[in-house]
Amino acid sequence: MKTLTAFMISIVMANASLAQTSNRLQVADFKTSANCKQCHQQFHDQWMTSMHSQAYRDPIYQVFLRRVDEQRQGKLTLFCVSCHAPLATVTRVVPV
């Protein structure tokens, strides 16, 4: 839980940083989960086997997102993506 909290705080701080500068953050500005694994093997292994590691790629989420997007004409898409793909929130690049 501490790891998730630290991750979310870093996303909020990155988003605040983005608001203060005209430079946009890029996906390359962030480290991958493999970097975390070097020091936090146990947490990484737990995360990798959880649905959190696949939050954006989850097929049920993808179907739900398409339905909500159609029904709400895209008005809730960013809200959903902010948790399921937090890097997309700060980089404005939605994963494929």
Legacy VTK file of the C-alpha trace (Angstrom):
# vtk DataFile Version 3.0
C-alpha trace
ASCII
DATASET POLYDATA
POINTS 96 float
0.000 0.000 0.000
2.893 2.349 0.749
4.257 1.762 -2.748
0.916 2.599 -4.333
0.613 5.730 -2.199
4.128 6.850 -3.154
3.346 6.213 -6.817
0.134 8.235 -6.683
1.917 11.095 -4.903
4.568 11.124 -7.632
1.839 11.327 -10.293
0.163 14.238 -8.488
3.500 16.008 -8.118
4.314 15.433 -11.770
0.909 16.799 -12.743
1.496 19.884 -10.552
4.901 20.299 -12.157
3.302 20.132 -15.578
0.870 22.883 -14.626
3.730 25.155 -13.537
5.814 24.824 -16.707
5.116 25.007 -20.378
7.100 21.813 -21.049
5.052 18.666 -21.350
6.192 15.516 -19.643
7.000 12.606 -21.894
6.593 8.889 -21.209
10.404 8.647 -21.373
10.609 10.959 -18.332
9.351 8.102 -16.146
11.116 4.941 -15.107
9.634 1.544 -15.870
8.495 -0.971 -13.296
11.752 -2.846 -13.966
13.572 0.024 -12.259
11.410 -0.386 -9.164
12.059 -4.125 -9.196
15.780 -3.597 -8.644
15.202 -2.452 -5.048
11.655 -3.619 -4.372
11.502 -7.177 -5.739
8.734 -8.368 -3.402
6.445 -5.384 -4.067
7.091 -5.622 -7.790
6.227 -9.325 -7.855
2.985 -8.690 -5.969
2.075 -5.826 -8.276
2.853 -7.835 -11.432
0.383 -10.558 -10.420
-2.347 -8.049 -9.570
-4.935 -6.516 -11.857
-3.372 -3.136 -11.053
-0.473 -3.945 -13.366
-2.961 -4.498 -16.197
-5.469 -1.800 -15.273
-5.541 -0.192 -18.710
-5.225 -3.402 -20.734
-7.990 -5.250 -18.876
-10.525 -6.319 -21.548
-13.486 -5.683 -19.245
-12.256 -2.149 -18.588
-11.763 -1.574 -22.326
-15.375 -2.601 -23.086
-16.648 -0.440 -20.221
-14.556 2.521 -21.374
-15.900 2.268 -24.939
-19.493 2.144 -23.668
-19.032 5.092 -21.314
-17.225 7.008 -24.038
-20.131 6.470 -26.443
-22.835 7.247 -23.872
-21.114 10.319 -22.431
-19.574 11.508 -25.713
-16.066 11.333 -24.271
-16.843 13.450 -21.204
-15.745 10.784 -18.675
-12.895 9.222 -20.639
-10.157 11.335 -19.026
-11.602 10.644 -15.586
-11.361 6.882 -16.136
-7.950 7.022 -17.792
-6.506 9.071 -14.925
-6.535 5.969 -12.707
-6.239 3.188 -15.267
-3.337 4.849 -17.103
-1.962 7.601 -14.842
0.999 8.353 -17.098
-1.472 9.194 -19.834
-2.857 11.905 -17.563
0.437 13.728 -17.239
1.919 12.951 -20.660
-1.321 13.151 -22.618
-0.309 9.971 -24.463
-2.851 7.175 -24.108
-1.237 3.711 -24.221
-1.951 1.413 -27.127
LINES 1 97
96 0 1 2 3 4 5 6 7 8 9 10 11 12 13 14 15 16 17 18 19 20 21 22 23 24 25 26 27 28 29 30 31 32 33 34 35 36 37 38 39 40 41 42 43 44 45 46 47 48 49 50 51 52 53 54 55 56 57 58 59 60 61 62 63 64 65 66 67 68 69 70 71 72 73 74 75 76 77 78 79 80 81 82 83 84 85 86 87 88 89 90 91 92 93 94 95
